[in-house]
């Protein structure tokens, strides 16, 4: 997850992309398209926490969603599978 900071309630609008920052000026995302766009908007939008893309998203019932859309049961299995995807 990547965390960004801008002015409060800032809206970053580009074709096919709308990012709305919270009233405290913060925005969090896992979307790689959003991360690439927001990284290119520096210095107006600042990355305040580096993304940990390798961390699979827990979707419930012991299942984790990988970056390629596949679901895997078990956290350790998901971490290993995500590492293989990124190589």
Helices and strands as residue ranges (DSSP letters): E 2-5, E 11-14, E 17-20, E 26-29, H 32-39, E 46-49, E 57-60, E 63-65, E 71-73, H 75-86
